[in-house]
Amino acid sequence: MSEKSGAKIFKQKCSQCHTVEAGAGHKQGPNLNGMFGRVSGKAPGYSFTSANKNSGITWEEDTLFKYFLNPKKMIKGTKMVFAGMKKPKDRKDLIAYLKKSCA
């Protein structure tokens, strides 16, 4: 897993809608800081869909790996407009970056 590659992926595919810095505001999507171990739909101050709030998913490496493949399939009704990433290496690299930058 490469945090450096994950940072590039985040910048290209995620940063338009998400932030990772502690205290940074929400964009179209929620700030991801502190996401590991948090239940989906629970980031303070962000308006989530019922699908996210009721998914029962706790964000960890394994759930993110599945989610990044096809978010709309994993949480039907999510407003996230990301199509997903097919390559397992890309998903692992993004997760490595998020683990470091969202802690």
C-alpha positions as CSV (number, residue, x, y, z in Angstrom):
1,M,0.0,0.0,0.0
2,S,1.3,3.4,-0.9
3,E,0.1,6.5,1.0
4,K,1.7,8.7,-1.7
5,S,-0.3,7.0,-4.4
6,G,-3.4,7.3,-2.2
7,A,-2.8,11.0,-1.8
8,K,-2.8,11.4,-5.6
9,I,-6.0,9.3,-5.8
10,F,-7.7,11.4,-3.1
11,K,-6.7,14.7,-4.8
12,Q,-8.0,13.5,-8.2
13,K,-11.2,11.6,-7.2
14,C,-12.2,12.8,-3.7
15,S,-11.0,16.2,-2.8
16,Q,-13.6,18.0,-4.8
17,C,-16.3,16.8,-2.4
18,H,-14.3,15.8,0.8
19,T,-11.8,17.3,3.3
20,V,-9.6,15.3,5.7
21,E,-8.1,18.0,8.0
22,A,-9.3,18.2,11.6
23,G,-11.7,21.2,11.9
24,A,-12.1,21.6,8.1
25,G,-15.6,22.2,7.0
26,H,-17.9,19.9,5.0
27,K,-18.1,20.3,1.2
28,Q,-20.6,18.4,-1.0
29,G,-19.6,15.4,1.1
30,P,-18.6,15.2,4.8
31,N,-15.2,16.0,6.3
32,L,-13.6,12.5,6.7
33,N,-11.4,13.3,9.7
34,G,-12.0,10.7,12.4
35,M,-13.9,8.4,10.1
36,F,-12.2,5.2,11.1
37,G,-14.4,3.4,13.7
38,R,-17.3,5.8,13.1
39,V,-20.7,4.6,12.1
40,S,-21.9,5.8,8.6
41,G,-24.1,8.9,8.7
42,K,-22.7,10.2,12.0
43,A,-20.3,13.0,11.1
44,P,-21.4,16.0,13.2
45,G,-22.9,18.8,11.2
46,Y,-23.4,17.0,7.9
47,S,-26.8,16.2,6.4
48,F,-26.7,12.5,5.4
49,T,-29.3,10.5,3.5
50,S,-31.4,8.0,5.4
51,A,-29.6,5.3,3.5
52,N,-26.3,6.3,5.1
53,K,-27.8,6.9,8.5
54,N,-29.5,3.5,8.5
55,S,-26.8,1.4,6.8
56,G,-25.3,0.2,10.1
57,I,-21.8,0.3,8.5
58,T,-18.8,1.2,10.7
59,W,-16.0,2.6,8.6
60,E,-12.9,0.4,8.8
61,E,-10.4,-0.8,6.2
62,D,-12.5,-3.8,5.1
63,T,-15.8,-1.8,4.8
64,L,-14.1,1.0,2.9
65,F,-12.4,-1.5,0.5
66,K,-15.9,-2.8,-0.4
67,Y,-17.5,0.6,-0.5
68,F,-14.9,2.1,-2.8
69,L,-15.6,-0.6,-5.4
70,N,-19.2,0.5,-5.8
71,P,-20.6,3.0,-3.3
72,K,-24.2,3.0,-4.7
73,K,-24.4,-0.8,-4.6
74,M,-23.2,-1.0,-1.0
75,I,-25.5,1.8,0.3
76,K,-28.5,2.0,-2.0
77,G,-29.8,5.6,-1.9
78,T,-26.5,7.3,-1.0
79,K,-26.1,10.8,-2.5
80,M,-22.4,10.1,-3.1
81,V,-21.9,10.5,-6.9
82,F,-18.6,8.5,-7.0
83,A,-18.7,5.6,-9.5
84,G,-16.1,3.5,-7.6
85,M,-12.7,2.1,-8.3
86,K,-12.2,-1.3,-9.8
87,K,-8.5,-1.8,-9.0
88,P,-7.8,-3.3,-5.6
89,K,-4.4,-1.6,-5.4
90,D,-6.0,1.8,-5.9
91,R,-8.5,1.2,-3.2
92,K,-5.8,-0.1,-0.8
93,D,-3.6,3.0,-1.5
94,L,-6.5,5.4,-0.9
95,I,-7.3,3.6,2.4
96,A,-3.6,3.9,3.5
97,Y,-3.7,7.6,2.8
98,L,-7.0,8.1,4.6
99,K,-5.8,6.1,7.7
100,K,-2.9,8.5,8.0
101,S,-4.6,11.8,7.1
102,C,-7.9,11.2,8.9
103,A,-6.5,10.0,12.3
